[in-house]
Amino acid sequence: MGAATALHSAACYAHGRFSNGVAYPITLSAIIGLSGWLPCSRTLRTKIESSQTAFRRAAALPIMLGHGRGDEVVMYRNGERSSEFLRNSGFSYLNFKAYNGLGHHTIPEEMDDVSKWLRARLGLDRSCG
């Protein structure tokens, strides 16, 4: 549920509102979703296209998605489709990576990719001295 919550938060942030219409009060800097799916895919594109602000927020929000091809809980195709829905809705700063043989858990390769992605987004790749 963590990835679904994170992706739903990305959609609410871009739109500026929760699904119930209440203003979304948080500014997001990045989203990571592992072995998850997008719960609001049917209405996302319309919400993003309805506002230039929403489109700008969506386009600027970095998102990293990782999914195992062998996931037995959230099927790989659901993760892949979520990535497609996000990209088609204006989330262009999106990185989707598939992992062969990975089920609904994580592996060191995936954690290394998350670490590298976060360091790059946070500017921590620069030399410290």
C-alpha positions as CSV (number, residue, x, y, z in Angstrom):
1,M,0.0,0.0,0.0
2,G,3.0,2.3,0.4
3,A,3.5,2.7,-3.4
4,A,-0.2,3.2,-4.0
5,T,-0.3,5.9,-1.3
6,A,2.8,7.6,-2.7
7,L,1.4,7.6,-6.3
8,H,-2.0,8.8,-5.1
9,S,-0.2,11.6,-3.2
10,A,1.7,12.6,-6.4
11,A,-1.7,12.9,-8.3
12,C,-3.2,14.9,-5.4
13,Y,-0.2,17.2,-5.3
14,A,-0.2,17.9,-9.0
15,H,-4.0,18.5,-9.0
16,G,-3.7,20.6,-5.8
17,R,-6.6,18.7,-4.2
18,F,-7.4,15.4,-2.5
19,S,-10.0,13.2,-4.2
20,N,-12.7,14.7,-2.0
21,G,-11.9,18.2,-3.1
22,V,-10.0,19.4,0.0
23,A,-6.9,21.4,-0.9
24,Y,-3.7,19.4,-0.8
25,P,-1.4,21.2,1.7
26,I,2.0,19.6,1.1
27,T,4.7,20.3,-1.5
28,L,6.3,17.1,-2.7
29,S,9.9,17.0,-4.0
30,A,10.1,13.4,-5.2
31,I,8.1,10.1,-5.2
32,I,9.4,6.5,-4.9
33,G,7.1,3.6,-5.5
34,L,8.2,0.0,-5.3
35,S,6.0,-2.9,-6.4
36,G,2.9,-0.8,-6.5
37,W,0.1,0.6,-8.6
38,L,-1.8,3.9,-9.2
39,P,-5.2,3.9,-7.6
40,C,-6.6,7.0,-9.4
41,S,-5.7,6.2,-13.0
42,R,-9.1,6.7,-14.6
43,T,-9.5,10.3,-13.6
44,L,-5.8,11.4,-13.4
45,R,-5.3,12.7,-17.0
46,T,-8.5,14.8,-16.9
47,K,-7.5,16.4,-13.6
48,I,-4.0,17.2,-14.8
49,E,-5.1,18.6,-18.2
50,S,-7.7,20.8,-16.5
51,S,-5.1,23.2,-15.1
52,Q,-1.7,24.6,-16.3
53,T,-0.6,24.6,-12.6
54,A,-1.4,20.9,-12.4
55,F,0.4,20.1,-15.6
56,R,3.5,22.0,-14.5
57,R,3.6,20.3,-11.1
58,A,3.2,16.9,-12.7
59,A,5.9,17.5,-15.3
60,A,8.4,18.7,-12.6
61,L,7.8,16.0,-10.0
62,P,10.6,13.3,-10.1
63,I,9.1,9.8,-9.7
64,M,11.0,6.5,-9.5
65,L,9.1,3.3,-9.9
66,G,10.6,-0.2,-9.5
67,H,8.7,-3.4,-10.0
68,G,9.6,-7.1,-10.1
69,R,8.5,-9.1,-13.1
70,G,7.7,-12.0,-10.8
71,D,5.6,-10.0,-8.3
72,E,2.8,-12.3,-7.0
73,V,0.9,-9.6,-5.1
74,V,0.8,-6.6,-7.4
75,M,1.2,-8.0,-10.9
76,Y,4.0,-6.5,-13.0
77,R,1.6,-5.4,-15.7
78,N,-0.3,-3.3,-13.1
79,G,3.0,-1.5,-12.2
80,E,3.9,-1.0,-15.8
81,R,0.4,0.3,-16.7
82,S,0.6,2.7,-13.7
83,S,3.8,4.1,-15.2
84,E,2.2,4.5,-18.6
85,F,-0.8,6.3,-17.0
86,L,1.4,8.7,-15.1
87,R,3.6,9.4,-18.2
88,N,0.5,9.9,-20.4
89,S,-1.0,12.3,-17.8
90,G,2.0,14.6,-17.8
91,F,4.4,13.1,-15.3
92,S,7.3,13.2,-17.7
93,Y,10.1,13.1,-15.0
94,L,9.5,9.5,-14.4
95,N,11.9,6.5,-14.2
96,F,10.4,3.0,-14.3
97,K,12.7,0.0,-13.8
98,A,11.8,-3.6,-14.1
99,Y,13.7,-6.3,-12.2
100,N,13.8,-9.9,-13.5
101,G,13.0,-12.6,-11.0
102,L,11.9,-10.2,-8.3
103,G,8.7,-10.9,-6.4
104,H,6.9,-8.7,-4.0
105,H,10.0,-7.8,-2.0
106,T,13.2,-6.0,-2.6
107,I,16.7,-6.9,-3.6
108,P,20.1,-5.2,-3.2
109,E,20.1,-4.1,-6.8
110,E,16.8,-2.3,-6.4
111,M,17.9,-0.6,-3.2
112,D,21.2,0.5,-4.9
113,D,19.1,2.0,-7.7
114,V,16.9,3.8,-5.1
115,S,20.0,5.1,-3.3
116,K,21.6,6.4,-6.6
117,W,18.3,8.0,-7.7
118,L,17.8,9.8,-4.3
119,R,21.5,10.9,-4.2
120,A,21.1,12.4,-7.7
121,R,17.7,14.1,-6.9
122,L,19.1,15.5,-3.6
123,G,22.4,16.6,-5.2
124,L,24.4,14.4,-3.0
125,D,26.6,13.0,-5.9
126,R,28.9,16.0,-5.7
127,S,32.2,15.6,-4.1
128,C,32.4,16.5,-0.4
129,G,35.9,17.6,-0.3
